[in-house]
Amino acid sequence: MSVFTRSGAGKLVGAIAVGAVSALLLAGCAGGGGSTTPSESKGPAEDLTLKIGSVLPQTGSLAFLGPPEEAGVLLAVNEVNEAKKGLTIDFTPGDSGDADNKAFETTVPKLQNAGVSAMIGAAASGVTKLFLDSNVAAGIITFSPANTSPDFTTWDDKGLYWRTAPSDLLQGEVLANLIAEDGHKNIGIIYQNDAYGTGLYGVVKKVFESTGGTVVAEASYNDGDSSFDAQVATIAAAKPDAVVAITFDQFATIAPLLVNAGQQAKNFYLVDGNLKQWGSQVSVSLEGAKGTTPGPVLEDDFKDRLNKAWTGAGNSALEDYSYAAESYDAVVLLALASLASGSTTGTDIAGKLQEVSGGSGDGKKCTSFSECADIIIGGGVADYDGYSGPVTFDENGDPTQASIGIFQYGADNTHTRVDTR
C-alpha cells in the first residue's frame, strides 16, 4: 500500500496562527461553555464536558454517506464516554442536507446556539463552504470527515478547520493514473459544478493528460438538476473510450442515459461521491465499472463495533462504510485535543489538534482514546494513529498520510475492494 505525504504549504505560518488564535481567547466566542486554562502538563484539573454536534447528510444527494459517517461519530462518542478519562462528550446530531435542500441552514444555527465547541461535517465540500466562515467567526471548529476540495488547504479559517479525509489532489491522481493504466486514451468527464466536482475534475484532467491521454469531452451540471440529456449527448458525441462520472446520487439517472447513448458501463469510473452499493437502484448493469474512495481497509472488529452501535440506536445494519473511520477519528482527535488543552473552548482545542495527531511535538504512539488519554493524563504527549490512518495533521489541518481504495462492480451492481494505493 502506498501512502500519500504532502508538505504543509498554504496558510501563512499556519501553526503559529493557530497558537495566536488560542492565545487571544476572546471570552465571547461560542466555544462550548466555560474554559479552563490550557494545560501545559497533565491535562485538565477537573472533568470536562465537551459539546459537539454533527452536520452530516441525513437527506439530500449524499444521503448514502450519512449512516456510515453518523455510525462512526456515535461509536466514538460512546467509547470516549465509556472510557471515563476525565472528559464526557455531550453530542447533538444534525442534518446537513445538500446545497439544494439546505438543511444545514437550520442545523448550524441550532448547534451554534447550543454552545458546541466543534461540528463534525459537512460531508460535501460545497455545503461546508456555505457555513464555515460563520463557524470561524463564532470560534467553533469545523471538522469534516469527508471534505476533499483542495480549496480548504488555503482557507482563511483561523486554524478552526480540520479534516480527516485527504484532498482530492490525491484521489484525482490515483483515479487518473488508474484509467491510464487500464489502457484508456480518450475520456469524457461529466461532473457536478461545485467545489467538490470542479476540484476533482481539474485534478483528473491534468493528471490524465500528463500520462499522454486526452479529455475529448467534458460536461457539467448543477446540484439540484434532474435532467442530464444535454450533458450525456455532449459526452457520447465525442465517443470516448471511458467516462468519468464525478457526481453524487445523480449517477443513478446518468448511468442509464450513457448506456443508452452507446457507452459501455464497464468503462465507467466513479468517485467517492457516487461509489455506493447501487444494486437495483441503477437500472443498467455496472459490471466491470471501477471507482475510488479515500480510506484504508477496515478491520472486521471495527466494522462489528460500528454496526453494534448503529443498530443499537434503532437503525438498520450498515451497507456501506465510506468515511466511517474518518468520522470516528475526528471525534477521538477532538476529545484528545480537549483533554490535552484542559479546555472545551474551540480555539484551545484547535491549538492541540496537530499535536495529538502526531503532526507536531514528539508524542508517544497510541491507537485508542483510552490509551492516548492515559498518556496525556500522565503528563505526556499523545500521537494518535486511528482507523483512517496515522492522520498526522499539517499546519493547514490536512492529513499528510492517507490511502485510496480502488473498487470494482460485479454483476449485482455492488462493488468490492480490489486494490489500495
C-alpha angles and dihedrals in degrees: 000000000000119000127216117229123182131183117238103253117151129062114057107265090334097188091053090047091055091050092048092052090049090052093053095054098176105213093220096058116119096240104144108281130301123000133212124211110282109262120243094187131005109022125250123352090216137020115287129216109208115199115206135162136194130232099190132147109273087151137018136050095322096045091122088069092054100082098051092043094046090045090054091052093045094050092049093048090050094048095045091051093045091052092066094206099151097284132087124189118222102200131194118184122213142176122250096185109184138283089277104051093030097208087160089071087072098034101049098053089045091055093043090053090048089061100243119175094209142012123214107219169317108219095201116066090215092057094047090053089060095060106020096094091050091055092046090053089051094049092245123142116237108204116181124194093193114026109124104168111127088220093081092065091074100028115134093241101143089237092300100112121082136162138188093202117085123243117267087249082088102039092045092052093048093047095047092048091047091054091050092046089053088061101254117147105173121041139178121213126204112187145171114255099234139091093284098043099043093044095051092040090055094052094045091049095047096046095042091051089049088061090057096263127128131227098218097179139013133181134177136200135187126251106261095036115130101185121068102165094115094049093048091048090054092051096043094048090063092053097220119189091227136021126213114206112199098182145115121234090323083090089083088067098035098051097062090045091054092048092048088051091057103266117135114233091215086071095054119114119201134192137212092278093064105017097116136134093270100177110159092349088088113057097211131061114267094188110150096015115131137205145175135228132170119254141077129258106286122230115247091234091057092049090049091052091048092053093045091053093043099046090040087064090057100266132129119260115279118264095185134033101195111147093354091121092045090052093049092049092049091060094044092049092050091050093049092047090050090050092046093050094042087226144099095207114116096230092049092050091048089054090062102039096090091048097051090048091056093249093121136018126025103284132176115248116250134164107203137046092245094051093045092045091055090055092051094045089050091057098260135117117255124215107196120207109190142191091270091054138275089312095194100181122221121215090273094062092253123131110244095202125051143135134224122219121217116211135187130202124234131205092280092059093247123118136226129197112258102170145001126215 
